[in-house]
Amino acid sequence: MCKVPQRQLLGWLLTGLLLVLTIAVGDDLCHDEFAMASANASNTYSNSFDICELTANETKIELSIDEELERLQIESASSAVCNSLELCNLHNDDLDYFQCINDKGPGNLQVLDEITRNSTSAHTRLREDYSAIQKTLILCTLEAQEVYMKSMVSAYEELHLCRSQIEDYVEID
């Protein structure tokens, strides 16, 4: 049987307990810092993504207002054409009816041409605007993802460094 002085045995035991405690506390500290950094990265991503969506939705609302105004103008112009033609329908005499259509035709034709140009223009503009919103949303969320990934890589590197330092400290003692 090996005889070790009780004092030396107690010293070894205390050193071992201190070492285990240091490793356990160090690992928890490293993990806690990593968990906090991960949570911060997730919160930052979530907030950035929310801002991206909010901006896109606000822009869509603004576009819907523009759409409504364009539509009201077109509907008003088309009603004017219809009303003009309905007035001609009130004539019982064919000659008066054809004269009315003849008189109102050029004006109605101009209005119909304007309706066609305005609706084509509105359709093209709005399609481009909605496409731009979608592209902006995608780029915005990609940027948020990039920031998130960089934050997570940094958090992992910090965790690795922290654990390496604890291992180095343990090896030195």
N, CA and C atoms as an extended XYZ file, in Angstrom:
519
Properties=species:S:1:pos:R:3:atomname:S:1:resname:S:1:resid:I:1 pbc="F F F"
N         0.844       -1.172        0.000 N   MET     1
C         0.000        0.000        0.000 CA  MET     1
C         0.886        1.230        0.000 C   MET     1
N         0.502        2.190       -0.796 N   CYS     2
C         1.260        3.429       -0.953 CA  CYS     2
C         0.928        4.354        0.198 C   CYS     2
N         1.955        4.863        0.802 N   LYS     3
C         1.727        5.772        1.925 CA  LYS     3
C         1.957        7.193        1.440 C   LYS     3
N         0.902        7.973        1.438 N   VAL     4
C         0.974        9.380        1.067 CA  VAL     4
C         0.567       10.169        2.294 C   VAL     4
N         1.371       11.158        2.637 N   PRO     5
C         0.986       11.946        3.806 CA  PRO     5
C        -0.400       12.541        3.610 C   PRO     5
N        -1.125       12.578        4.697 N   GLN     6
C        -2.512       13.048        4.658 CA  GLN     6
C        -2.584       14.478        4.138 C   GLN     6
N        -1.649       15.305        4.510 N   ARG     7
C        -1.639       16.700        4.067 CA  ARG     7
C        -1.480       16.769        2.547 C   ARG     7
N        -0.572       15.982        1.979 N   GLN     8
C        -0.363       15.973        0.533 CA  GLN     8
C        -1.607       15.429       -0.173 C   GLN     8
N        -2.218       14.393        0.394 N   LEU     9
C        -3.432       13.829       -0.175 CA  LEU     9
C        -4.549       14.862       -0.185 C   LEU     9
N        -4.680       15.596        0.916 N   LEU    10
C        -5.680       16.658        1.007 CA  LEU    10
C        -5.387       17.750       -0.018 C   LEU    10
N        -4.118       18.082       -0.213 N   GLY    11
C        -3.721       19.082       -1.210 CA  GLY    11
C        -4.100       18.650       -2.613 C   GLY    11
N        -3.800       17.374       -2.914 N   TRP    12
C        -4.163       16.857       -4.235 CA  TRP    12
C        -5.672       16.886       -4.442 C   TRP    12
N        -6.408       16.493       -3.421 N   LEU    13
C        -7.861       16.465       -3.493 CA  LEU    13
C        -8.428       17.869       -3.727 C   LEU    13
N        -7.917       18.840       -2.962 N   LEU    14
C        -8.378       20.218       -3.135 CA  LEU    14
C        -7.996       20.766       -4.513 C   LEU    14
N        -6.788       20.453       -4.959 N   THR    15
C        -6.360       20.906       -6.290 CA  THR    15
C        -7.261       20.293       -7.365 C   THR    15
N        -7.569       19.004       -7.226 N   GLY    16
C        -8.460       18.331       -8.174 CA  GLY    16
C        -9.846       18.936       -8.175 C   GLY    16
N       -10.384       19.198       -6.969 N   LEU    17
C       -11.708       19.831       -6.888 CA  LEU    17
C       -11.697       21.224       -7.503 C   LEU    17
N       -10.634       21.980       -7.218 N   LEU    18
C       -10.510       23.322       -7.783 CA  LEU    18
C       -10.427       23.253       -9.302 C   LEU    18
N        -9.673       22.285       -9.799 N   LEU    19
C        -9.535       22.094      -11.236 CA  LEU    19
C       -10.891       21.748      -11.866 C   LEU    19
N       -11.613       20.810      -11.261 N   VAL    20
C       -12.935       20.430      -11.771 CA  VAL    20
C       -13.879       21.621      -11.716 C   VAL    20
N       -13.844       22.363      -10.627 N   LEU    21
C       -14.698       23.542      -10.482 CA  LEU    21
C       -14.356       24.594      -11.536 C   LEU    21
N       -13.062       24.817      -11.767 N   THR    22
C       -12.622       25.795      -12.768 CA  THR    22
C       -13.102       25.388      -14.162 C   THR    22
N       -12.945       24.112      -14.477 N   ILE    23
C       -13.383       23.635      -15.801 CA  ILE    23
C       -14.893       23.772      -15.931 C   ILE    23
N       -15.636       23.359      -14.906 N   ALA    24
C       -17.098       23.422      -14.958 CA  ALA    24
C       -17.578       24.855      -15.062 C   ALA    24
N       -17.031       25.737      -14.217 N   VAL    25
C       -17.449       27.143      -14.265 CA  VAL    25
C       -17.024       27.772      -15.584 C   VAL    25
N       -15.802       27.440      -16.022 N   GLY    26
C       -15.313       27.986      -17.288 CA  GLY    26
C       -16.188       27.554      -18.449 C   GLY    26
N       -16.561       26.277      -18.512 N   ASP    27
C       -17.418       25.784      -19.581 CA  ASP    27
C       -18.780       26.462      -19.521 C   ASP    27
N       -19.323       26.613      -18.332 N   ASP    28
C       -20.614       27.280      -18.208 CA  ASP    28
C       -20.505       28.734      -18.633 C   ASP    28
N       -19.409       29.388      -18.235 N   LEU    29
C       -19.210       30.780      -18.621 CA  LEU    29
C       -19.093       30.890      -20.142 C   LEU    29
N       -18.302       29.994      -20.734 N   CYS    30
C       -18.158       30.008      -22.191 CA  CYS    30
C       -19.509       29.768      -22.861 C   CYS    30
N       -20.223       28.762      -22.366 N   HIS    31
C       -21.522       28.430      -22.953 CA  HIS    31
C       -22.516       29.573      -22.751 C   HIS    31
N       -22.502       30.182      -21.570 N   ASP    32
C       -23.426       31.292      -21.306 CA  ASP    32
C       -23.164       32.463      -22.247 C   ASP    32
N       -21.885       32.764      -22.462 N   GLU    33
C       -21.546       33.857      -23.389 CA  GLU    33
C       -21.967       33.515      -24.813 C   GLU    33
N       -21.757       32.251      -25.194 N   PHE    34
C       -22.163       31.808      -26.528 CA  PHE    34
C       -23.686       31.882      -26.670 C   PHE    34
N       -24.386       31.416      -25.651 N   ALA    35
C       -25.853       31.448      -25.690 CA  ALA    35
C       -26.356       32.883      -25.788 C   ALA    35
N       -25.729       33.794      -25.051 N   MET    36
C       -26.133       35.206      -25.094 CA  MET    36
C       -25.846       35.799      -26.478 C   MET    36
N       -24.668       35.499      -27.022 N   ALA    37
C       -24.329       36.005      -28.365 CA  ALA    37
C       -25.276       35.429      -29.418 C   ALA    37
N       -25.622       34.153      -29.273 N   SER    38
C       -26.563       33.523      -30.217 CA  SER    38
C       -27.936       34.168      -30.124 C   SER    38
N       -28.385       34.411      -28.898 N   ALA    39
C       -29.691       35.060      -28.709 CA  ALA    39
C       -29.677       36.471      -29.290 C   ALA    39
N       -28.589       37.202      -29.073 N   ASN    40
C       -28.485       38.557      -29.635 CA  ASN    40
C       -28.500       38.520      -31.163 C   ASN    40
N       -27.795       37.558      -31.738 N   ALA    41
C       -27.783       37.428      -33.205 CA  ALA    41
C       -29.179       37.123      -33.722 C   ALA    41
N       -29.879       36.241      -33.033 N   SER    42
C       -31.250       35.886      -33.447 CA  SER    42
C       -32.186       37.072      -33.322 C   SER    42
N       -32.062       37.814      -32.228 N   ASN    43
C       -32.904       39.006      -32.043 CA  ASN    43
C       -32.615       40.055      -33.102 C   ASN    43
N       -31.336       40.251      -33.409 N   THR    44
C       -30.961       41.224      -34.438 CA  THR    44
C       -31.535       40.811      -35.785 C   THR    44
N       -31.426       39.516      -36.111 N   TYR    45
C       -31.988       39.030      -37.375 CA  TYR    45
C       -33.498       39.230      -37.396 C   TYR    45
N       -34.142       38.857      -36.315 N   SER    46
C       -35.602       38.980      -36.241 CA  SER    46
C       -36.032       40.438      -36.412 C   SER    46
N       -35.351       41.345      -35.718 N   ASN    47
C       -35.689       42.769      -35.833 CA  ASN    47
C       -35.425       43.287      -37.241 C   ASN    47
N       -34.296       42.887      -37.823 N   SER    48
C       -33.976       43.319      -39.191 CA  SER    48
C       -34.995       42.793      -40.187 C   SER    48
N       -35.372       41.532      -40.036 N   PHE    49
C       -36.365       40.933      -40.928 CA  PHE    49
C       -37.706       41.648      -40.781 C   PHE    49
N       -38.095       41.949      -39.540 N   ASP    50
C       -39.353       42.679      -39.308 CA  ASP    50
C       -39.329       44.042      -39.989 C   ASP    50
N       -38.186       44.724      -39.922 N   ILE    51
C       -38.061       46.035      -40.570 CA  ILE    51
C       -38.166       45.882      -42.086 C   ILE    51
N       -37.549       44.833      -42.630 N   CYS    52
C       -37.650       44.571      -44.077 CA  CYS    52
C       -39.103       44.387      -44.484 C   CYS    52
N       -39.823       43.552      -43.743 N   GLU    53
C       -41.233       43.295      -44.065 CA  GLU    53
C       -42.083       44.542      -43.873 C   GLU    53
N       -41.831       45.289      -42.814 N   LEU    54
C       -42.604       46.505      -42.553 CA  LEU    54
C       -42.413       47.510      -43.683 C   LEU    54
N       -41.180       47.679      -44.102 N   THR    55
C       -40.890       48.614      -45.202 CA  THR    55
C       -41.598       48.169      -46.481 C   THR    55
N       -41.527       46.876      -46.772 N   ALA    56
C       -42.191       46.349      -47.976 CA  ALA    56
C       -43.701       46.556      -47.890 C   ALA    56
N       -44.264       46.264      -46.731 N   ASN    57
C       -45.713       46.412      -46.568 CA  ASN    57
C       -46.147       47.869      -46.656 C   ASN    57
N       -45.363       48.775      -46.084 N   GLU    58
C       -45.702       50.206      -46.181 CA  GLU    58
C       -45.653       50.673      -47.630 C   GLU    58
N       -44.664       50.202      -48.354 N   THR    59
C       -44.550       50.576      -49.771 CA  THR    59
C       -45.718       50.012      -50.564 C   THR    59
N       -46.123       48.778      -50.247 N   LYS    60
C       -47.281       48.188      -50.922 CA  LYS    60
C       -48.552       48.986      -50.631 C   LYS    60
N       -48.680       49.465      -49.419 N   ILE    61
C       -49.852       50.287      -49.068 CA  ILE    61
C       -49.848       51.573      -49.882 C   ILE    61
N       -48.674       52.197      -49.994 N   GLU    62
C       -48.571       53.409      -50.806 CA  GLU    62
C       -48.937       53.114      -52.257 C   GLU    62
N       -48.482       51.984      -52.767 N   LEU    63
C       -48.818       51.606      -54.145 CA  LEU    63
C       -50.306       51.336      -54.298 C   LEU    63
N       -50.910       50.725      -53.294 N   SER    64
C       -52.344       50.435      -53.390 CA  SER    64
C       -53.147       51.729      -53.439 C   SER    64
N       -52.653       52.768      -52.764 N   ILE    65
C       -53.313       54.084      -52.839 CA  ILE    65
C       -53.188       54.628      -54.261 C   ILE    65
N       -51.994       54.514      -54.840 N   ASP    66
C       -51.788       54.947      -56.224 CA  ASP    66
C       -52.675       54.147      -57.176 C   ASP    66
N       -52.756       52.839      -56.944 N   GLU    67
C       -53.606       51.982      -57.774 CA  GLU    67
C       -55.051       52.460      -57.720 C   GLU    67
N       -55.507       52.736      -56.519 N   GLU    68
C       -56.901       53.163      -56.332 CA  GLU    68
C       -57.168       54.469      -57.079 C   GLU    68
N       -56.233       55.409      -56.999 N   LEU    69
C       -56.414       56.685      -57.711 CA  LEU    69
C       -56.439       56.474      -59.223 C   LEU    69
N       -55.511       55.657      -59.717 N   GLU    70
C       -55.490       55.352      -61.156 CA  GLU    70
C       -56.807       54.713      -61.582 C   GLU    70
N       -57.263       53.771      -60.776 N   ARG    71
C       -58.505       53.063      -61.109 CA  ARG    71
C       -59.696       54.018      -61.114 C   ARG    71
N       -59.768       54.900      -60.124 N   LEU    72
C       -60.871       55.864      -60.066 CA  LEU    72
C       -60.882       56.774      -61.290 C   LEU    72
N       -59.700       57.200      -61.731 N   GLN    73
C       -59.623       58.054      -62.918 CA  GLN    73
C       -60.104       57.301      -64.162 C   GLN    73
N       -59.686       56.057      -64.289 N   ILE    74
C       -60.089       55.256      -65.449 CA  ILE    74
C       -61.589       54.972      -65.406 C   ILE    74
N       -62.091       54.612      -64.222 N   GLU    75
C       -63.531       54.352      -64.093 CA  GLU    75
C       -64.341       55.605      -64.378 C   GLU    75
N       -63.852       56.743      -63.953 N   SER    76
C       -64.557       58.005      -64.203 CA  SER    76
C       -64.606       58.296      -65.706 C   SER    76
N       -63.475       58.099      -66.365 N   ALA    77
C       -63.423       58.342      -67.809 CA  ALA    77
C       -64.326       57.356      -68.561 C   ALA    77
N       -64.317       56.093      -68.156 N   SER    78
C       -65.161       55.115      -68.848 CA  SER    78
C       -66.646       55.395      -68.587 C   SER    78
N       -66.970       55.869      -67.399 N   SER    79
C       -68.370       56.256      -67.115 CA  SER    79
C       -68.797       57.424      -67.990 C   SER    79
N       -67.873       58.359      -68.215 N   ALA    80
C       -68.195       59.508      -69.065 CA  ALA    80
C       -68.519       59.039      -70.488 C   ALA    80
N       -67.750       58.080      -70.985 N   VAL    81
C       -68.011       57.543      -72.324 CA  VAL    81
C       -69.373       56.843      -72.342 C   VAL    81
N       -69.619       56.023      -71.334 N   CYS    82
C       -70.904       55.304      -71.271 CA  CYS    82
C       -72.079       56.276      -71.182 C   CYS    82
N       -71.930       57.284      -70.347 N   ASN    83
C       -73.006       58.278      -70.207 CA  ASN    83
C       -73.247       59.013      -71.515 C   ASN    83
N       -72.167       59.309      -72.210 N   SER    84
C       -72.281       59.984      -73.500 CA  SER    84
C       -73.070       59.123      -74.487 C   SER    84
N       -72.771       57.827      -74.508 N   LEU    85
C       -73.469       56.930      -75.421 CA  LEU    85
C       -74.917       56.702      -74.979 C   LEU    85
N       -75.149       56.682      -73.678 N   GLU    86
C       -76.522       56.515      -73.186 CA  GLU    86
C       -77.394       57.716      -73.559 C   GLU    86
N       -76.800       58.893      -73.564 N   LEU    87
C       -77.561       60.080      -73.980 CA  LEU    87
C       -78.014       59.930      -75.428 C   LEU    87
N       -77.145       59.360      -76.237 N   CYS    88
C       -77.531       59.149      -77.638 CA  CYS    88
C       -78.660       58.129      -77.740 C   CYS    88
N       -78.687       57.155      -76.842 N   ASN    89
C       -79.754       56.141      -76.852 CA  ASN    89
C       -81.128       56.748      -76.580 C   ASN    89
N       -81.169       57.919      -76.018 N   LEU    90
C       -82.445       58.564      -75.711 CA  LEU    90
C       -83.153       59.077      -76.967 C   LEU    90
N       -82.384       59.201      -78.030 N   HIS    91
C       -82.987       59.672      -79.285 CA  HIS    91
C       -83.776       58.540      -79.936 C   HIS    91
N       -85.059       58.829      -80.221 N   ASN    92
C       -85.906       57.831      -80.882 CA  ASN    92
C       -85.699       57.832      -82.391 C   ASN    92
N       -85.432       58.994      -82.902 N   ASP    93
C       -85.227       59.127      -84.338 CA  ASP    93
C       -83.829       58.609      -84.693 C   ASP    93
N       -83.761       57.718      -85.679 N   ASP    94
C       -82.473       57.136      -86.060 CA  ASP    94
C       -81.491       58.190      -86.533 C   ASP    94
N       -81.967       59.137      -87.273 N   LEU    95
C       -81.090       60.185      -87.787 CA  LEU    95
C       -80.473       60.971      -86.635 C   LEU    95
N       -81.285       61.329      -85.659 N   ASP    96
C       -80.781       62.058      -84.477 CA  ASP    96
C       -79.801       61.179      -83.686 C   ASP    96
N       -80.119       59.890      -83.575 N   TYR    97
C       -79.255       58.954      -82.847 CA  TYR    97
C       -77.866       58.890      -83.503 C   TYR    97
N       -77.845       58.693      -84.854 N   PHE    98
C       -76.570       58.605      -85.555 CA  PHE    98
C       -75.802       59.920      -85.508 C   PHE    98
N       -76.513       61.021      -85.556 N   GLN    99
C       -75.863       62.327      -85.461 CA  GLN    99
C       -75.216       62.483      -84.084 C   GLN    99
N       -75.924       62.050      -83.070 N   CYS   100
C       -75.403       62.129      -81.700 CA  CYS   100
C       -74.129       61.291      -81.565 C   CYS   100
N       -74.184       60.053      -82.059 N   ILE   101
C       -73.004       59.170      -81.998 CA  ILE   101
C       -71.867       59.797      -82.780 C   ILE   101
N       -72.178       60.361      -83.941 N   ASN   102
C       -71.169       61.020      -84.776 CA  ASN   102
C       -70.542       62.191      -84.030 C   ASN   102
N       -71.373       62.980      -83.362 N   ASP   103
C       -70.883       64.155      -82.636 CA  ASP   103
C       -70.020       63.743      -81.426 C   ASP   103
N       -70.446       62.729      -80.709 N   LYS   104
C       -69.759       62.309      -79.478 CA  LYS   104
C       -68.592       61.353      -79.764 C   LYS   104
N       -68.581       60.723      -80.911 N   GLY   105
C       -67.578       59.709      -81.252 CA  GLY   105
C       -66.139       60.163      -81.097 C   GLY   105
N       -65.761       61.292      -81.726 N   PRO   106
C       -64.352       61.698      -81.614 CA  PRO   106
C       -63.920       61.945      -80.157 C   PRO   106
N       -64.781       62.578      -79.375 N   GLY   107
C       -64.457       62.810      -77.956 CA  GLY   107
C       -64.347       61.503      -77.184 C   GLY   107
N       -65.304       60.598      -77.477 N   ASN   108
C       -65.259       59.289      -76.820 CA  ASN   108
C       -64.004       58.511      -77.226 C   ASN   108
N       -63.642       58.632      -78.488 N   LEU   109
C       -62.450       57.946      -78.976 CA  LEU   109
C       -61.194       58.465      -78.278 C   LEU   109
N       -61.125       59.773      -78.065 N   GLN   110
C       -59.979       60.350      -77.338 CA  GLN   110
C       -59.932       59.840      -75.898 C   GLN   110
N       -61.103       59.802      -75.278 N   VAL   111
C       -61.167       59.317      -73.893 CA  VAL   111
C       -60.767       57.846      -73.832 C   VAL   111
N       -61.279       57.034      -74.770 N   LEU   112
C       -60.922       55.615      -74.790 CA  LEU   112
C       -59.419       55.411      -75.039 C   LEU   112
N       -58.851       56.240      -75.907 N   ASP   113
C       -57.409       56.168      -76.151 CA  ASP   113
C       -56.640       56.530      -74.877 C   ASP   113
N       -57.110       57.551      -74.184 N   GLU   114
C       -56.470       57.962      -72.928 CA  GLU   114
C       -56.601       56.861      -71.867 C   GLU   114
N       -57.770       56.233      -71.809 N   ILE   115
C       -57.972       55.118      -70.869 CA  ILE   115
C       -56.979       53.996      -71.183 C   ILE   115
N       -56.821       53.662      -72.445 N   THR   116
C       -55.904       52.595      -72.849 CA  THR   116
C       -54.469       52.943      -72.476 C   THR   116
N       -54.037       54.154      -72.799 N   ARG   117
C       -52.657       54.552      -72.485 CA  ARG   117
C       -52.420       54.602      -70.974 C   ARG   117
N       -53.387       55.179      -70.238 N   ASN   118
C       -53.222       55.277      -68.785 CA  ASN   118
C       -53.222       53.904      -68.106 C   ASN   118
N       -54.100       53.024      -68.567 N   SER   119
C       -54.146       51.696      -67.936 CA  SER   119
C       -52.894       50.886      -68.270 C   SER   119
N       -52.411       51.004      -69.497 N   THR   120
C       -51.176       50.304      -69.872 CA  THR   120
C       -50.003       50.841      -69.064 C   THR   120
N       -49.930       52.159      -68.962 N   SER   121
C       -48.864       52.788      -68.191 CA  SER   121
C       -48.939       52.390      -66.719 C   SER   121
N       -50.132       52.429      -66.140 N   ALA   122
C       -50.311       52.070      -64.732 CA  ALA   122
C       -49.934       50.614      -64.497 C   ALA   122
N       -50.379       49.753      -65.399 N   HIS   123
C       -50.071       48.327      -65.262 CA  HIS   123
C       -48.566       48.095      -65.301 C   HIS   123
N       -47.894       48.699      -66.261 N   THR   124
C       -46.439       48.521      -66.399 CA  THR   124
C       -45.709       49.079      -65.185 C   THR   124
N       -46.070       50.292      -64.792 N   ARG   125
C       -45.433       50.941      -63.640 CA  ARG   125
C       -45.629       50.131      -62.359 C   ARG   125
N       -46.863       49.705      -62.129 N   LEU   126
C       -47.156       48.964      -60.902 CA  LEU   126
C       -46.462       47.597      -60.888 C   LEU   126
N       -46.423       46.949      -62.031 N   ARG   127
C       -45.724       45.661      -62.103 CA  ARG   127
C       -44.249       45.855      -61.763 C   ARG   127
N       -43.636       46.904      -62.310 N   GLU   128
C       -42.235       47.200      -62.010 CA  GLU   128
C       -42.054       47.566      -60.538 C   GLU   128
N       -42.984       48.349      -60.008 N   ASP   129
C       -42.891       48.762      -58.600 CA  ASP   129
C       -43.005       47.561      -57.663 C   ASP   129
N       -43.954       46.663      -57.949 N   TYR   130
C       -44.097       45.472      -57.111 CA  TYR   130
C       -42.884       44.560      -57.235 C   TYR   130
N       -42.335       44.481      -58.423 N   SER   131
C       -41.120       43.691      -58.627 CA  SER   131
C       -39.963       44.300      -57.836 C   SER   131
N       -39.860       45.622      -57.861 N   ALA   132
C       -38.803       46.311      -57.104 CA  ALA   132
C       -38.972       46.088      -55.603 C   ALA   132
N       -40.203       46.096      -55.129 N   ILE   133
C       -40.459       45.830      -53.705 CA  ILE   133
C       -39.984       44.433      -53.356 C   ILE   133
N       -40.321       43.464      -54.204 N   GLN   134
C       -39.917       42.079      -53.951 CA  GLN   134
C       -38.401       41.948      -53.949 C   GLN   134
N       -37.740       42.581      -54.905 N   LYS   135
C       -36.273       42.525      -54.968 CA  LYS   135
C       -35.662       43.172      -53.731 C   LYS   135
N       -36.194       44.311      -53.335 N   THR   136
C       -35.687       45.007      -52.150 CA  THR   136
C       -35.879       44.157      -50.900 C   THR   136
N       -37.026       43.511      -50.794 N   LEU   137
C       -37.289       42.639      -49.648 CA  LEU   137
C       -36.296       41.483      -49.619 C   LEU   137
N       -36.050       40.885      -50.755 N   ILE   138
C       -35.107       39.764      -50.827 CA  ILE   138
C       -33.707       40.235      -50.435 C   ILE   138
N       -33.262       41.358      -50.994 N   LEU   139
C       -31.928       41.870      -50.665 CA  LEU   139
C       -31.822       42.250      -49.192 C   LEU   139
N       -32.871       42.829      -48.673 N   CYS   140
C       -32.896       43.223      -47.262 CA  CYS   140
C       -32.791       41.996      -46.363 C   CYS   140
N       -33.562       40.968      -46.663 N   THR   141
C       -33.516       39.762      -45.824 CA  THR   141
C       -32.191       39.021      -45.993 C   THR   141
N       -31.607       39.066      -47.193 N   LEU   142
C       -30.288       38.457      -47.380 CA  LEU   142
C       -29.238       39.188      -46.551 C   LEU   142
N       -29.341       40.493      -46.499 N   GLU   143
C       -28.413       41.278      -45.676 CA  GLU   143
C       -28.590       40.931      -44.199 C   GLU   143
N       -29.835       40.781      -43.771 N   ALA   144
C       -30.096       40.403      -42.383 CA  ALA   144
C       -29.530       39.009      -42.102 C   ALA   144
N       -29.666       38.098      -43.071 N   GLN   145
C       -29.109       36.754      -42.897 CA  GLN   145
C       -27.587       36.789      -42.827 C   GLN   145
N       -26.983       37.654      -43.638 N   GLU   146
C       -25.527       37.776      -43.634 CA  GLU   146
C       -25.029       38.283      -42.278 C   GLU   146
N       -25.690       39.291      -41.742 N   VAL   147
C       -25.318       39.813      -40.425 CA  VAL   147
C       -25.488       38.726      -39.370 C   VAL   147
N       -26.580       37.978      -39.465 N   TYR   148
C       -26.830       36.880      -38.520 CA  TYR   148
C       -25.713       35.838      -38.595 C   TYR   148
N       -25.382       35.417      -39.806 N   MET   149
C       -24.354       34.384      -39.960 CA  MET   149
C       -22.997       34.873      -39.462 C   MET   149
N       -22.654       36.120      -39.755 N   LYS   150
C       -21.380       36.667      -39.266 CA  LYS   150
C       -21.378       36.714      -37.739 C   LYS   150
N       -22.497       37.080      -37.153 N   SER   151
C       -22.605       37.127      -35.692 CA  SER   151
C       -22.468       35.729      -35.096 C   SER   151
N       -23.087       34.736      -35.742 N   MET   152
C       -23.011       33.366      -35.236 CA  MET   152
C       -21.592       32.805      -35.381 C   MET   152
N       -20.923       33.112      -36.482 N   VAL   153
C       -19.536       32.671      -36.660 CA  VAL   153
C       -18.660       33.304      -35.582 C   VAL   153
N       -18.854       34.589      -35.362 N   SER   154
C       -18.090       35.283      -34.320 CA  SER   154
C       -18.359       34.680      -32.943 C   SER   154
N       -19.618       34.382      -32.653 N   ALA   155
C       -19.977       33.779      -31.365 CA  ALA   155
C       -19.320       32.410      -31.224 C   ALA   155
N       -19.309       31.628      -32.295 N   TYR   156
C       -18.682       30.309      -32.245 CA  TYR   156
C       -17.176       30.443      -32.037 C   TYR   156
N       -16.562       31.397      -32.733 N   GLU   157
C       -15.122       31.608      -32.575 CA  GLU   157
C       -14.795       32.026      -31.146 C   GLU   157
N       -15.633       32.868      -30.563 N   GLU   158
C       -15.442       33.274      -29.168 CA  GLU   158
C       -15.591       32.080      -28.230 C   GLU   158
N       -16.563       31.233      -28.496 N   LEU   159
C       -16.757       30.028      -27.683 CA  LEU   159
C       -15.528       29.136      -27.777 C   LEU   159
N       -15.044       28.934      -28.983 N   HIS   160
C       -13.872       28.092      -29.189 CA  HIS   160
C       -12.649       28.679      -28.477 C   HIS   160
N       -12.451       29.983      -28.590 N   LEU   161
C       -11.336       30.655      -27.938 CA  LEU   161
C       -11.451       30.530      -26.419 C   LEU   161
N       -12.635       30.752      -25.896 N   CYS   162
C       -12.873       30.655      -24.457 CA  CYS   162
C       -12.531       29.260      -23.952 C   CYS   162
N       -13.020       28.256      -24.645 N   ARG   163
C       -12.739       26.875      -24.217 CA  ARG   163
C       -11.261       26.528      -24.364 C   ARG   163
N       -10.621       27.042      -25.406 N   SER   164
C        -9.182       26.812      -25.582 CA  SER   164
C        -8.398       27.435      -24.444 C   SER   164
N        -8.780       28.637      -24.038 N   GLN   165
C        -8.084       29.315      -22.941 CA  GLN   165
C        -8.248       28.531      -21.638 C   GLN   165
N        -9.412       27.968      -21.414 N   ILE   166
C        -9.631       27.168      -20.201 CA  ILE   166
C        -8.773       25.914      -20.260 C   ILE   166
N        -8.749       25.274      -21.442 N   GLU   167
C        -7.923       24.078      -21.579 CA  GLU   167
C        -6.452       24.419      -21.362 C   GLU   167
N        -5.989       25.556      -21.908 N   ASP   168
C        -4.598       25.985      -21.709 CA  ASP   168
C        -4.322       26.243      -20.235 C   ASP   168
N        -5.269       26.853      -19.558 N   TYR   169
C        -5.112       27.148      -18.135 CA  TYR   169
C        -5.018       25.854      -17.334 C   TYR   169
N        -5.854       24.890      -17.681 N   VAL   170
C        -5.862       23.601      -16.986 CA  VAL   170
C        -4.551       22.875      -17.228 C   VAL   170
N        -4.012       22.911      -18.455 N   GLU   171
C        -2.766       22.236      -18.783 CA  GLU   171
C        -1.579       22.854      -18.077 C   GLU   171
N        -1.600       24.175      -17.866 N   ILE   172
C        -0.490       24.868      -17.202 CA  ILE   172
C        -0.377       24.426      -15.750 C   ILE   172
N        -1.528       24.284      -15.072 N   ASP   173
C        -1.503       23.892      -13.668 CA  ASP   173
C        -1.181       22.435      -13.613 C   ASP   173
